[in-house]
């Protein structure tokens, strides 16, 4: 079996368009958005289980947490903390949903401060795809809370939150993208700041 590894990495062909998209997201409705590209070995990038393993490894390896640590704001006191993903949390395929969420955030259709809530247009979704497609075909996954009956932790709101990144409270989305052929991944967290 191949040993697993995950290392932070900057993709030059995606960096500038992603920074431009992030600036639009953060300006549109007061969003907080943090992300990191990674290179990986030994994970199954095509499955939900593989995406969850990537996320769990990012959480476990301090070197990989920098993008969350750097955007942590101790406005309400405390320090940055990170814990393992709750065992009942799920990662599900998010093709279409991922692009729609980022496009809606960038175009002020999403969030507590948006004056017009709604799905993105096909053109807006296409612009988000164009940011990530230079690396090739990708797969998108989303982290969701656990819902196991009888589990005390599952009964808590936002039991999928694994760090104090957003003032220690729930954020809205955690996405994992993988490029299977390129052995590259991207993890992004997004929330409006209501």
C-alpha positions, 0 to 999 in steps of 0.5 A: 500500500502506498504511504499517504501524504498531503502537502500544501501547494500553490497552483499558479494557473489557478491562483489569480482567478481564484483570488479574483473570485474570492475578492468578489465573494468577500465584497458581495455580502460580507463573506469569510472564505479560506482555501488551500490547494494540496498535492496528495499521494495514496488517497482515493480522489474519486470517492467520498471516503477518499475526500473525507480522508483528505480532510481528516489528514488536513486537520491532523497535520499542522502544516496543512492547517495554515489557511485556516489559522491565518484567517482566524480572527480572535475577535471574541477571544480564544485561540485557534483550535482544531479537532478531528471530524466527528465520526458520523459526519458525511462527505457527499458529492457536490458537483453543481452545488459547489459551483452554484454556491461560490457563484451565488456568493460572488454575485450577491445572491447568497448570505444574510446581507444579500438583497437578492437571494437565489440560484446563480445563472448558468453564466455565473456558474460557468465562470466559477468552473473556469477558475478550477478547470485549468487543472483538468476535470475535478470532483467536488464534495461537501462536508455535512453534519452527522445525523445518527439517532442516539448520538449525543454529538449528532444532536448538536447543531453544526456537529460537522464544525471541526475548528474554531476558524469562524469565531468557534461557531458554525460556518456554512460550507466546507468543500473538498475538490479533487483532481484525480489525474493530477493528484491535487486537491483543494479544501475551502471553507465559506460562510457569511458573517451574520 
